[in-house]
């Protein structure tokens, strides 16, 4: 593979989580076949050489809705590399991982600790450029003979322990990238293990690069804890992620050279995900405060993917507060979020926006629009293999027919519960719907039928039956103006 081509990939990887992300994703997408071919360990390219490259570009796969493909590639390279991982298990997580990395008595007080924007929005912190030379050296042929640490020494200007520091942190970035893809693929056990190992490696070193990787790993682990229903642990982990990113100075162990994203983006991610956990706990005021602060950081940094997420999260808080005023406040935020995601060609994000718009329409009494949006969203979630997204669409579809077809609603809620159970995700999210528990009791046969459909899909590795439950008797998907979309 030509060095210039690999350098193009590294440059694109360095621009993920920035205002240039759309162009970076397009460049990587146009080279995807070549990347996949290159990322197969061979006599010419060793797994140890591939780890730095994939550490740089791993987020591409889940950002494009190809997380299962990403998991496959990264797992194969990890196995070939011979790098050992500690077997962090998710059950008993506090004793296994969380207690080892969190300070005692670190449960955040209310309100959640919010880093002042000025602390993380300095010119070097927000707009600094990743040093591609460090990545270039790590994937060079010399890296196969002398190890990545030796190869990066001259580019990084390090000596002695610095050699292993850069190599270790690239390995941690790789593990975190594997965790991100596993999380997006709803494999929470694998994601937890990867995030824990990434953090385990990164904490052995000082400096901005290490702080960024630590923050990424802690934030990822917090998302896993959230989806499993442990919101207290989730908040602890996001607080630790915020401390890792906001508590480091540019001079601490050397300025940032190669890790991404910026400290500002790391802080925004931690605040945003903490806001989601607070929303699940129905602490809407704290959730809104966290999302507002994350939005300010993302507006300033120009990171569009995060900006779309913050807009959608704030919209959800407004919509949950209810009434015409809440829906009126939510609608333009959802619309802006959807536009950004379409511009980014963020398949996964677009599906999330469509489902959110379905819920908003349903809250406003427009079941037809809600059903059409849910139908379009579930097709996308199924295509990218997101079982949790499919479950959320089933919840929306169940709510849409609660007052008109109790049996159909029970089937959809039952299927949503069974999908969540297969992921070890929080089933209480479904049962909090006002009618869910009652429907389970009075329409037990239909509920069980829905669970059986989801169980069959899980066994077969498809979402055929669940998608049919969402789509049955529903109108065709709509375009952004609300008109039926041609199929």
N, C-alpha and C positions, 0 to 999 in steps of 0.2 A: 504494500500500500504506500503510495507517495506521501512523503512527509508533509507536503503542502495540504493534502487532503485531510490528514489527521489534525493538522493545525487548524484547519477550518472547523472541524468538529469541536476542538477544544475551545476555540473562540466562541462558537455558538453556545457551548455549555456554560461558559463564563457569563453569558448574557441572559441566562434564565433568571427569573425573579427580578428583572430590571425592566425599564421602559422599552428596551429593545427585544423583549421576549418573543413577540409575535414573529419578527424576522428570524430570530434564532430558531424557533420551532419549525418554521418553514424550511430553513436551510437543513436542519437535521432530518426533517421528513423527506426531503428530496434525496437524501443520502442514506435513508434507512436500510435499504437492501445491502448497500456496501458496508454499512456499520455492522449489520448482523453477520455478514460473511466474514468480516475482519475479526469479530469478537468470538472466534472459535479457536481455542488454544491449539497451536500447531508447532512444528519444529521452528518455523520462522517467528512466530509470535507466542510468547509464553503467557501463562495466566497472570504472572506477576506484572508483566507489561500491560495487560489488559485492565487490571484493577484501577490504575490511575485514570485511564481513559474513561472507563465506565463510572468511576467516581465523579467525573466531571459531567457526564451526560445522562446518568441514570434517571434524573427527574423527567427527562423528555418522555419516557414511556408512559408514565401515569398521567402526565400533563396532556397527552394525546389520546388518553383512554385505552392504552395498550399495556396496562399494568401487568397482566398475566404473561404477556410476551417478555416484559422486562424482568419479571421474577424468574422466568425460565432461563434467560440469558445470564443474569447475574448469579443465579444459583449454580449453574454449570461452571462458570468461571471460578466461583468461590471453591467449589469442590476440587477442581483441577489445581488450584493454587496450593492446596495443602494447609492453608491457614486454619488454625484451630479456633473454635469459638466456645466460650463458656455456655453451658446449657441452661440459660435463664428460662425458667418456666413461668407461665402467666398465672397459674393457680398458686395461691399463697403469695401473691406478688409483693406484698409489703415486706415479707421476710426475705424474699429472694432478690429483689432488685431495688424497690423503693427505699427500704430502710438503709440500704447500703449507699444510696446516693443523696438522700434528702437529709437535711439537718434535723435534729430532734426538735419537736414542737414547732415544725415549720408550716403547720396548717395556717393559711393566710387569714388574717383578721378581716372583717368587713370594714370598708370596702377593700377589694382585692388591691394589692400594691401596684400602682400605676407609675411607670417611669416617666418623668417629665420629658416632653419631646426634645427640649434643648440638650438633654443628656445624651441623646443618641442621634441627633440630626446634624452633627458637625460636618463640614465639607468632606473631610476624609472618610468619615464614617458612613455617610449616605451615598456619596458619589464616587468612591474610590474604584480603581480599575484593578481587576484581578491580573496578577502577573502570569501570563501564559508561559513564560520561560520556565517556570517551575514545573508545570504540567508537561511541557515539551520534553524536558530532560527526563522526566519519569517514564515516558513511553518510548524513549530512544532505545536503539538496539543495545547500547551499553548497559541499560538497566537490567537486561536479561542475564548479563554476566556478573555484574557487580552488585546487583540489587538496586531497587529504586532509590534507596537512601543514598548510595554512592553516586548514582546518576544525577540526583538533584542537588548535590552538594555545591557544585560550581554555580549553578543557576540561582540557588537560594542564598549564596554567600555564607553558608553555614560550614561548620567544621565539627568534628567529633560527634557529640550527642545530637547536634542539629541535623545530621544526616538521618538518623533514625526517627527524629521528631517529624520531619516532613513525610517520610514514608509511612509512619504510623498514622498520621492524620489523614493522609490520602486513603489508607485502608479504612479508617473510621468513616470517611465520607462515602466510601463504597458501601459499607455496611448500612449506613443510614439510608442511602439510596435504595438498597434492597428492602429495608424496612418500609420506606415510603410506598414502594410498589406493592409490597405484600399487604400493607394497610389498605391501599386502594382496591386490592383484589379481595378484601374482607377476610384475609387469612391473619387473624389477630394474634394467634400464637406465634407464627413466624415473624410477624412484624415486631412484636414485643421482644423476642430474642435478638433480632437484628439491632433494634434501637438500644437495647441494654448493652450489647457488645460494642457498639459504636461509642457509647458514652464511656464504657469501661476503658477503651483505648485512649480516647481524647483526654480524659481527666489525668492522664499520666504526664501531660505536657502543659506548659504555661503559654500565654500569648493570645492574640486576637483570633488566629485561626482555630486554636483549640476551643476557645470560648464559643465560636460560631458553631462548631460541630457539636459541642455539648448542648448548646441551646436547641439545635435541630433535633437531637436525639431525645432530649427531655420532652420537648413539645410533641414529638411523635408518640412517645410513650403515653403522654397525657391524653392524646386522642384515642388511643387504644383503651385506656382505662375508662374514658367517657362512654365509648360505644358498648362497653361491657357493664355499664350502669354504676360504676364506682366513681361518683362525681366528686367526692371529697379527695380521693387520691388524684383524680384528674386535675383539680385545682392546685394541689400541692406540686404536681409535676410542672404545670404551666407557670407557677410562681417561681420554681427553680429555673425554668428556661428563661424567664424574664431576668432573673438575677444574673444568670450566666452571661447574657448579652449586654445588659446595661451596667454591669459592675466591672467592666474591663476598660482600661485605657489603651490608646494606640501604642503607648510605650511599654506596655506590660508584655515583656518577652518578645518584643518585635512587632512591627506593624503588620497588618493583614497583608498576605501576599497571594493566597490562592483559594482559600475557602469561600464559599458562597452559601447563602446570600449575605448582604451587608448586615451589620449589627442592627440597623434601623428596621430592616425587614424581619429579622429574628424577633425583635421586641414586638413588632406589630403582630406577628404570628402568634406569639405567646398570649398577648392581650386578647386577640380575636378568639382563640380557642378557649381561653378562660371564660370569655363572654358566652360562648356556646354552652359550656358546662353550667354557668350560672342561669342561663335560660332554661336548661333542663331542670334545674332546681326551682324554677319559677321565681327567681329573684330578678325581676325585670328591670328594676332601676339600676342595679349593679351591672347587669348584662348590657344595658344601653350605654352606661358610662364607659365600659371596656371597649365596646364596639366603636363608640365615638372617638376614643383615643386612638384605636388601631386605624380607623379611617383617616384621621389626621396624619399619622405617620405614613400611610400608604399614598395619600394624595401628594405629600411632600416628596416621597421617594420616586413616584411615578410607576410603581409596581402594579401593573394593571390586573393581574390575576387576583392578587390580594385585595385590591380596591373593589373588584366585583364581589368578592366574598363579603367584605365589610358592608357594602351597600345591601346585599341580600340579608345579612344577619340583622342589620338595623331595621330593615323592612319587616322582618319576621317579628321583632319585638313590638313594632307599631301595630301590626296586624293582630297580635295576640292580646294587646290591650283592648281590642274590640271596638265595635261601633263603626259608624260611617266615617268618623274622624280618623280612627286608626287605619282603616282601609285606604282612605284618601292619602294619608301620609306614606303608606307602604307602597302604593302603586307606582309612583315615579321612581322610587328607589329600585324596585324590582325591574322596571323597564330599563333603567340605565345599566343595571347589573347584567341583564340578558344581552343587551347590545354589546357590552364589552366582551362578554364570553363568546358571542358569535364572531366578533372581530378577531378574537384570538384563536378561533376555531377550537375552542375548549369544549370538546364533545361532552365530557363528564359534567362540566359546569353548566352547559346549556340544559342538560337534562335536569339538573338540580333546580335551575331557574324555572323551567316549565312546570315542575311539580309544585314549586312554591306558588306560582301564579294560579295553579289549579286550586290549591288550598285557599288562596285569597278570593278567587271567584266563588268557591263554595261557601266561604264565610259571608259573602255578599248575597247569597241565595241563588247564584247562577250555576246550577248543577250541570247544565249542558256544557258550558265552557269549561268547568272544572273537569268533567269527564274527558273531554277532548284533549285537554292539556295533559292529563294523567296518562292517557293512551299513548300520546307521542313520547312522553318522558320514559315510560316503561320500556318501549322499544329500544331506546338508546341505552338505558341502564342494562338491559339484557344483552345488547350487542357488545358492551364493554365488560360484561361479566360481573356487574356490581349487584350482588344479591341484596345488600342493604337498601340500595336505591329501589330495587324491585319491590321490596317489602314496604317501603314508604309509599310507593304508588298504589299498592294494594290497600293501604290504610286510607289514602285519599279516596280511592274508588269505593271502599266500604262506606265511608262517611257520605258519599254522594247519593247512595240509594237507601240510607237508613230509614227514611220516612216513607219510601215507596215499595221497597222489596227487601223485607227483613232477611229472607233466606239468602239472597245474593250478597247482602252486606255481611252476614255471618260467614259465608264462604271466604270472602275477601279478608276479613279480619283473621279468620282461622289460618288462612294461608300465610298472612303476614307474620303471625306469631310463630308458625312453624319455621319459616325462613330465618327469623331472628334466632330461634332456638338452635338451628343448625350452625349458626355463626357464633354461638355463645354471646349474642348481643342482648341488650336489655329488652325483655318482652313487655315490661311495664309501660314502655312508650306507647304500645298499641292499647293496652288495657286502660290507659288514662282517658281514652275517648269515652265520652259519656255513655254511649250505647253499647260499647263492646262487651262489658261484663254481662249485661242483661241479655244481649243476643246470644252469647255463649250458652246461657241457661235455657232460653226458650226456643232456640233454633240449633240444638245440639247436633243433630244429624248433619245439617248444612255446614256447621262449624267444622265438624270432623271431616267432612268431605273436602273442605278447603285445606285443612291440614294434610290430608292424604295427597292432594294434588301437589302441594309444595314439597312433601317428602319424596314423591316420585320424581319431581324435577331435580331435587338434590341428589338422589341416587344416580340419575342419568346425566348429571352435569349440564342441564338445560334449564330454561325458564319458560318452556312452551306453554305449560298449563297455567302458570301464574300470569303470563301475558294475556292468555285467552280470558282469564277471569277479569282482568282489568278492561279488556277491549269489548267484552260481550255486551251487545246492545248499546254500545256507546257511539256517539257521532265521530266522524273522521277528525283527525288533528286539524288545528287552526293555524293560520299564519299569524304574524305579529299584530296584524290589524284586527284579528278576531274572525276572519273569513275562513271557510273550509279550505284546507290545503289539498291540492290535487295529489293523488297517490301515484 
